[in-house]
Amino acid sequence: MACAYLLKNNYKIIGRNVYFRASEIDIIAKKNKALIFVEVKARSGSAFPAEAVTRTKRQKLFTAMHQYFAKHPAKNYQLDVIAINFLDGGTTKLEHYENVGMQD
């Protein structure tokens, strides 16, 4: 669902479920010459999925991103979160948070 959303919005998917010692990066994409690392969180019910990307998780993701840069240098990059909430009645809500950085 997250990849379909990104493709629909002119992102090019270059990697999925990319593993590093520190963490896994769910999606690596490109858009407008920027390298986008995407963490996908999905939950059922009323829980808000984006809250699951804690500061500790973001630190692990940034470590994994830098491990990726060792083989694939990049100057323009960001970390995004796609939150998918499976709601009652079979509906879904997808929210894309761009460039989340290290803020709490």
VMD Tcl script that builds the backbone (N, CA, C; Angstrom):
set m [mol new atoms 312]
animate dup $m
set s [atomselect $m all]
$s set {name element resname resid chain x y z} {
  {N N MET 1 A 0.829 -1.193 0.000}
  {CA C MET 1 A 0.000 0.000 0.000}
  {C C MET 1 A 0.879 1.264 0.000}
  {N N ALA 2 A 1.932 1.242 0.800}
  {CA C ALA 2 A 2.830 2.399 0.867}
  {C C ALA 2 A 3.562 2.588 -0.461}
  {N N CYS 3 A 4.034 1.495 -1.056}
  {CA C CYS 3 A 4.730 1.605 -2.347}
  {C C CYS 3 A 3.783 2.109 -3.427}
  {N N ALA 4 A 2.562 1.620 -3.439}
  {CA C ALA 4 A 1.578 2.078 -4.430}
  {C C ALA 4 A 1.338 3.571 -4.287}
  {N N TYR 5 A 1.237 4.038 -3.043}
  {CA C TYR 5 A 1.050 5.467 -2.782}
  {C C TYR 5 A 2.240 6.274 -3.326}
  {N N LEU 6 A 3.449 5.805 -3.026}
  {CA C LEU 6 A 4.643 6.525 -3.473}
  {C C LEU 6 A 4.729 6.555 -5.001}
  {N N LEU 7 A 4.498 5.425 -5.638}
  {CA C LEU 7 A 4.539 5.378 -7.098}
  {C C LEU 7 A 3.516 6.324 -7.715}
  {N N LYS 8 A 2.326 6.357 -7.138}
  {CA C LYS 8 A 1.264 7.245 -7.617}
  {C C LYS 8 A 1.682 8.715 -7.506}
  {N N ASN 9 A 2.557 9.002 -6.537}
  {CA C ASN 9 A 3.001 10.377 -6.289}
  {C C ASN 9 A 4.398 10.646 -6.844}
  {N N ASN 10 A 4.750 9.934 -7.909}
  {CA C ASN 10 A 5.971 10.180 -8.686}
  {C C ASN 10 A 7.283 9.852 -7.975}
  {N N TYR 11 A 7.259 8.927 -7.038}
  {CA C TYR 11 A 8.484 8.421 -6.439}
  {C C TYR 11 A 8.926 7.201 -7.241}
  {N N LYS 12 A 10.223 6.971 -7.294}
  {CA C LYS 12 A 10.767 5.762 -7.910}
  {C C LYS 12 A 11.284 4.880 -6.783}
  {N N ILE 13 A 10.766 3.674 -6.669}
  {CA C ILE 13 A 11.191 2.750 -5.619}
  {C C ILE 13 A 12.505 2.108 -6.056}
  {N N ILE 14 A 13.535 2.219 -5.215}
  {CA C ILE 14 A 14.818 1.602 -5.555}
  {C C ILE 14 A 15.202 0.485 -4.586}
  {N N GLY 15 A 14.462 0.331 -3.495}
  {CA C GLY 15 A 14.724 -0.754 -2.557}
  {C C GLY 15 A 13.578 -0.950 -1.584}
  {N N ARG 16 A 13.360 -2.199 -1.212}
  {CA C ARG 16 A 12.346 -2.532 -0.209}
  {C C ARG 16 A 12.954 -3.496 0.795}
  {N N ASN 17 A 12.645 -3.282 2.058}
  {CA C ASN 17 A 13.123 -4.141 3.146}
  {C C ASN 17 A 14.637 -4.334 3.057}
  {N N VAL 18 A 15.357 -3.225 3.080}
  {CA C VAL 18 A 16.819 -3.230 2.977}
  {C C VAL 18 A 17.391 -3.352 4.391}
  {N N TYR 19 A 18.165 -4.412 4.621}
  {CA C TYR 19 A 18.674 -4.710 5.958}
  {C C TYR 19 A 20.086 -4.199 6.156}
  {N N PHE 20 A 20.336 -3.674 7.339}
  {CA C PHE 20 A 21.651 -3.230 7.786}
  {C C PHE 20 A 21.846 -3.768 9.193}
  {N N ARG 21 A 23.066 -3.645 9.705}
  {CA C ARG 21 A 23.316 -4.113 11.079}
  {C C ARG 21 A 22.430 -3.387 12.079}
  {N N ALA 22 A 22.205 -2.113 11.887}
  {CA C ALA 22 A 21.488 -1.313 12.873}
  {C C ALA 22 A 19.977 -1.463 12.775}
  {N N SER 23 A 19.474 -1.691 11.577}
  {CA C SER 23 A 18.030 -1.637 11.392}
  {C C SER 23 A 17.670 -2.081 9.987}
  {N N GLU 24 A 16.393 -2.059 9.719}
  {CA C GLU 24 A 15.880 -2.312 8.378}
  {C C GLU 24 A 15.226 -1.032 7.884}
  {N N ILE 25 A 15.448 -0.721 6.627}
  {CA C ILE 25 A 14.756 0.412 6.016}
  {C C ILE 25 A 13.661 -0.177 5.144}
  {N N ASP 26 A 12.427 0.208 5.411}
  {CA C ASP 26 A 11.286 -0.393 4.720}
  {C C ASP 26 A 11.304 -0.087 3.227}
  {N N ILE 27 A 11.487 1.170 2.872}
  {CA C ILE 27 A 11.484 1.569 1.464}
  {C C ILE 27 A 12.565 2.624 1.240}
  {N N ILE 28 A 13.303 2.469 0.146}
  {CA C ILE 28 A 14.218 3.510 -0.308}
  {C C ILE 28 A 13.690 3.946 -1.661}
  {N N ALA 29 A 13.482 5.253 -1.807}
  {CA C ALA 29 A 12.897 5.787 -3.037}
  {C C ALA 29 A 13.659 7.031 -3.467}
  {N N LYS 30 A 13.374 7.468 -4.689}
  {CA C LYS 30 A 13.929 8.725 -5.197}
  {C C LYS 30 A 12.791 9.577 -5.721}
  {N N LYS 31 A 12.939 10.882 -5.506}
  {CA C LYS 31 A 12.015 11.852 -6.081}
  {C C LYS 31 A 12.746 13.178 -6.188}
  {N N ASN 32 A 12.676 13.796 -7.357}
  {CA C ASN 32 A 13.314 15.103 -7.578}
  {C C ASN 32 A 14.765 15.116 -7.134}
  {N N LYS 33 A 15.520 14.096 -7.492}
  {CA C LYS 33 A 16.950 13.967 -7.180}
  {C C LYS 33 A 17.245 13.771 -5.699}
  {N N ALA 34 A 16.208 13.585 -4.881}
  {CA C ALA 34 A 16.404 13.334 -3.451}
  {C C ALA 34 A 16.233 11.849 -3.170}
  {N N LEU 35 A 17.036 11.353 -2.252}
  {CA C LEU 35 A 16.925 9.979 -1.789}
  {C C LEU 35 A 16.025 9.986 -0.561}
  {N N ILE 36 A 14.966 9.211 -0.604}
  {CA C ILE 36 A 13.964 9.211 0.469}
  {C C ILE 36 A 13.975 7.845 1.144}
  {N N PHE 37 A 14.234 7.824 2.444}
  {CA C PHE 37 A 14.153 6.613 3.243}
  {C C PHE 37 A 12.801 6.644 3.948}
  {N N VAL 38 A 12.032 5.570 3.797}
  {CA C VAL 38 A 10.661 5.572 4.300}
  {C C VAL 38 A 10.474 4.462 5.326}
  {N N GLU 39 A 10.022 4.840 6.503}
  {CA C GLU 39 A 9.611 3.897 7.543}
  {C C GLU 39 A 8.095 3.781 7.449}
  {N N VAL 40 A 7.597 2.556 7.356}
  {CA C VAL 40 A 6.159 2.321 7.247}
  {C C VAL 40 A 5.667 1.719 8.556}
  {N N LYS 41 A 4.615 2.313 9.108}
  {CA C LYS 41 A 3.992 1.798 10.321}
  {C C LYS 41 A 2.514 1.595 10.055}
  {N N ALA 42 A 2.026 0.417 10.391}
  {CA C ALA 42 A 0.610 0.112 10.187}
  {C C ALA 42 A 0.033 -0.436 11.484}
  {N N ARG 43 A -1.185 -0.040 11.764}
  {CA C ARG 43 A -1.894 -0.481 12.964}
  {C C ARG 43 A -3.375 -0.662 12.644}
  {N N SER 44 A -4.030 -1.426 13.483}
  {CA C SER 44 A -5.482 -1.592 13.366}
  {C C SER 44 A -6.169 -0.821 14.475}
  {N N GLY 45 A -7.378 -0.368 14.209}
  {CA C GLY 45 A -8.171 0.318 15.225}
  {C C GLY 45 A -7.795 1.766 15.369}
  {N N SER 46 A -7.865 2.257 16.590}
  {CA C SER 46 A -7.688 3.687 16.814}
  {C C SER 46 A -6.245 4.086 17.127}
  {N N ALA 47 A -5.341 3.118 17.268}
  {CA C ALA 47 A -3.939 3.453 17.575}
  {C C ALA 47 A -3.345 4.264 16.435}
  {N N PHE 48 A -2.534 5.244 16.776}
  {CA C PHE 48 A -1.942 6.104 15.754}
  {C C PHE 48 A -0.577 5.552 15.380}
  {N N PRO 49 A -0.407 5.022 14.163}
  {CA C PRO 49 A 0.825 4.325 13.794}
  {C C PRO 49 A 2.091 5.168 13.840}
  {N N ALA 50 A 2.021 6.431 13.503}
  {CA C ALA 50 A 3.237 7.251 13.437}
  {C C ALA 50 A 3.910 7.381 14.804}
  {N N GLU 51 A 3.153 7.257 15.876}
  {CA C GLU 51 A 3.730 7.360 17.219}
  {C C GLU 51 A 4.692 6.216 17.510}
  {N N ALA 52 A 4.625 5.140 16.730}
  {CA C ALA 52 A 5.512 4.000 16.936}
  {C C ALA 52 A 6.933 4.292 16.471}
  {N N VAL 53 A 7.155 5.393 15.775}
  {CA C VAL 53 A 8.504 5.761 15.327}
  {C C VAL 53 A 9.103 6.670 16.390}
  {N N THR 54 A 9.658 6.034 17.395}
  {CA C THR 54 A 10.224 6.740 18.540}
  {C C THR 54 A 11.572 7.351 18.181}
  {N N ARG 55 A 12.081 8.156 19.067}
  {CA C ARG 55 A 13.410 8.753 18.871}
  {C C ARG 55 A 14.463 7.651 18.715}
  {N N THR 56 A 14.377 6.598 19.522}
  {CA C THR 56 A 15.320 5.485 19.430}
  {C C THR 56 A 15.244 4.817 18.059}
  {N N LYS 57 A 14.031 4.605 17.557}
  {CA C LYS 57 A 13.857 4.002 16.233}
  {C C LYS 57 A 14.439 4.919 15.156}
  {N N ARG 58 A 14.207 6.221 15.264}
  {CA C ARG 58 A 14.760 7.162 14.288}
  {C C ARG 58 A 16.286 7.127 14.317}
  {N N GLN 59 A 16.885 7.009 15.508}
  {CA C GLN 59 A 18.346 6.932 15.604}
  {C C GLN 59 A 18.862 5.692 14.879}
  {N N LYS 60 A 18.172 4.564 15.050}
  {CA C LYS 60 A 18.568 3.335 14.358}
  {C C LYS 60 A 18.432 3.503 12.852}
  {N N LEU 61 A 17.370 4.152 12.426}
  {CA C LEU 61 A 17.176 4.382 10.992}
  {C C LEU 61 A 18.264 5.279 10.421}
  {N N PHE 62 A 18.631 6.335 11.139}
  {CA C PHE 62 A 19.696 7.227 10.672}
  {C C PHE 62 A 21.035 6.490 10.605}
  {N N THR 63 A 21.295 5.592 11.550}
  {CA C THR 63 A 22.504 4.777 11.495}
  {C C THR 63 A 22.494 3.900 10.253}
  {N N ALA 64 A 21.360 3.276 9.961}
  {CA C ALA 64 A 21.226 2.443 8.756}
  {C C ALA 64 A 21.381 3.279 7.490}
  {N N MET 65 A 20.822 4.479 7.501}
  {CA C MET 65 A 20.964 5.363 6.346}
  {C C MET 65 A 22.433 5.663 6.076}
  {N N HIS 66 A 23.201 5.926 7.122}
  {CA C HIS 66 A 24.616 6.239 6.944}
  {C C HIS 66 A 25.403 5.011 6.477}
  {N N GLN 67 A 24.968 3.829 6.878}
  {CA C GLN 67 A 25.588 2.610 6.355}
  {C C GLN 67 A 25.298 2.487 4.856}
  {N N TYR 68 A 24.106 2.874 4.435}
  {CA C TYR 68 A 23.754 2.873 3.012}
  {C C TYR 68 A 24.641 3.854 2.252}
  {N N PHE 69 A 24.881 5.032 2.851}
  {CA C PHE 69 A 25.704 6.062 2.198}
  {C C PHE 69 A 27.145 5.603 1.978}
  {N N ALA 70 A 27.626 4.647 2.782}
  {CA C ALA 70 A 28.994 4.156 2.614}
  {C C ALA 70 A 29.184 3.554 1.218}
  {N N LYS 71 A 28.135 2.973 0.668}
  {CA C LYS 71 A 28.218 2.377 -0.671}
  {C C LYS 71 A 27.525 3.227 -1.730}
  {N N HIS 72 A 26.613 4.073 -1.312}
  {CA C HIS 72 A 25.824 4.890 -2.242}
  {C C HIS 72 A 25.780 6.327 -1.724}
  {N N PRO 73 A 26.831 7.105 -1.935}
  {CA C PRO 73 A 26.857 8.485 -1.407}
  {C C PRO 73 A 25.666 9.309 -1.904}
  {N N ALA 74 A 25.158 10.139 -1.016}
  {CA C ALA 74 A 24.042 11.027 -1.369}
  {C C ALA 74 A 24.155 12.304 -0.558}
  {N N LYS 75 A 23.835 13.417 -1.192}
  {CA C LYS 75 A 23.850 14.708 -0.503}
  {C C LYS 75 A 22.451 15.149 -0.114}
  {N N ASN 76 A 21.478 14.824 -0.939}
  {CA C ASN 76 A 20.107 15.267 -0.711}
  {C C ASN 76 A 19.269 14.062 -0.304}
  {N N TYR 77 A 18.926 13.984 0.977}
  {CA C TYR 77 A 18.172 12.836 1.478}
  {C C TYR 77 A 17.278 13.261 2.629}
  {N N GLN 78 A 16.313 12.381 2.948}
  {CA C GLN 78 A 15.436 12.641 4.085}
  {C C GLN 78 A 14.822 11.339 4.557}
  {N N LEU 79 A 14.306 11.372 5.777}
  {CA C LEU 79 A 13.579 10.246 6.353}
  {C C LEU 79 A 12.110 10.619 6.430}
  {N N ASP 80 A 11.267 9.802 5.827}
  {CA C ASP 80 A 9.822 9.993 5.859}
  {C C ASP 80 A 9.172 8.836 6.616}
  {N N VAL 81 A 7.973 9.066 7.102}
  {CA C VAL 81 A 7.166 8.016 7.727}
  {C C VAL 81 A 5.835 7.960 6.994}
  {N N ILE 82 A 5.436 6.753 6.649}
  {CA C ILE 82 A 4.080 6.538 6.137}
  {C C ILE 82 A 3.346 5.737 7.187}
  {N N ALA 83 A 2.280 6.318 7.697}
  {CA C ALA 83 A 1.449 5.684 8.719}
  {C C ALA 83 A 0.161 5.203 8.065}
  {N N ILE 84 A -0.115 3.927 8.254}
  {CA C ILE 84 A -1.338 3.338 7.709}
  {C C ILE 84 A -2.165 2.837 8.883}
  {N N ASN 85 A -3.390 3.313 8.953}
  {CA C ASN 85 A -4.285 2.903 10.024}
  {C C ASN 85 A -5.466 2.172 9.404}
  {N N PHE 86 A -5.623 0.901 9.777}
  {CA C PHE 86 A -6.755 0.096 9.320}
  {C C PHE 86 A -7.913 0.344 10.283}
  {N N LEU 87 A -8.913 1.043 9.798}
  {CA C LEU 87 A -10.037 1.477 10.633}
  {C C LEU 87 A -11.183 0.481 10.590}
  {N N ASP 88 A -12.117 0.635 11.524}
  {CA C ASP 88 A -13.319 -0.191 11.531}
  {C C ASP 88 A -14.082 0.018 10.228}
  {N N GLY 89 A -14.770 -1.002 9.793}
  {CA C GLY 89 A -15.551 -0.897 8.567}
  {C C GLY 89 A -14.740 -1.160 7.314}
  {N N GLY 90 A -13.489 -1.579 7.468}
  {CA C GLY 90 A -12.680 -1.928 6.314}
  {C C GLY 90 A -12.025 -0.765 5.600}
  {N N THR 91 A -12.077 0.422 6.178}
  {CA C THR 91 A -11.423 1.568 5.542}
  {C C THR 91 A -9.995 1.710 6.060}
  {N N THR 92 A -9.182 2.396 5.292}
  {CA C THR 92 A -7.804 2.660 5.702}
  {C C THR 92 A -7.515 4.149 5.587}
  {N N LYS 93 A -6.617 4.589 6.427}
  {CA C LYS 93 A -6.174 5.978 6.394}
  {C C LYS 93 A -4.653 5.958 6.278}
  {N N LEU 94 A -4.125 6.573 5.222}
  {CA C LEU 94 A -2.688 6.644 5.010}
  {C C LEU 94 A -2.264 8.098 5.167}
  {N N GLU 95 A -1.223 8.312 5.983}
  {CA C GLU 95 A -0.674 9.645 6.163}
  {C C GLU 95 A 0.824 9.595 5.902}
  {N N HIS 96 A 1.310 10.584 5.159}
  {CA C HIS 96 A 2.721 10.653 4.788}
  {C C HIS 96 A 3.342 11.841 5.516}
  {N N TYR 97 A 4.314 11.554 6.365}
  {CA C TYR 97 A 5.034 12.589 7.115}
  {C C TYR 97 A 6.416 12.715 6.484}
  {N N GLU 98 A 6.704 13.851 5.900}
  {CA C GLU 98 A 7.955 14.029 5.192}
  {C C GLU 98 A 9.028 14.653 6.086}
  {N N ASN 99 A 10.261 14.177 5.905}
  {CA C ASN 99 A 11.438 14.728 6.558}
  {C C ASN 99 A 11.264 14.838 8.076}
  {N N VAL 100 A 11.069 13.691 8.716}
  {CA C VAL 100 A 10.776 13.683 10.144}
  {C C VAL 100 A 11.960 14.048 11.023}
  {N N GLY 101 A 13.178 13.856 10.555}
  {CA C GLY 101 A 14.336 14.261 11.340}
  {C C GLY 101 A 14.396 13.579 12.698}
  {N N MET 102 A 15.006 14.245 13.656}
  {CA C MET 102 A 15.186 13.655 14.984}
  {C C MET 102 A 14.310 14.306 16.052}
  {N N GLN 103 A 13.373 15.138 15.667}
  {CA C GLN 103 A 12.528 15.784 16.667}
  {C C GLN 103 A 11.666 14.756 17.393}
  {N N ASP 104 A 11.223 15.095 18.598}
  {CA C ASP 104 A 10.319 14.223 19.363}
  {C C ASP 104 A 8.889 14.618 19.129}
}
mol reanalyze $m
mol bondsrecalc $m
mol representation Tube
mol addrep $m
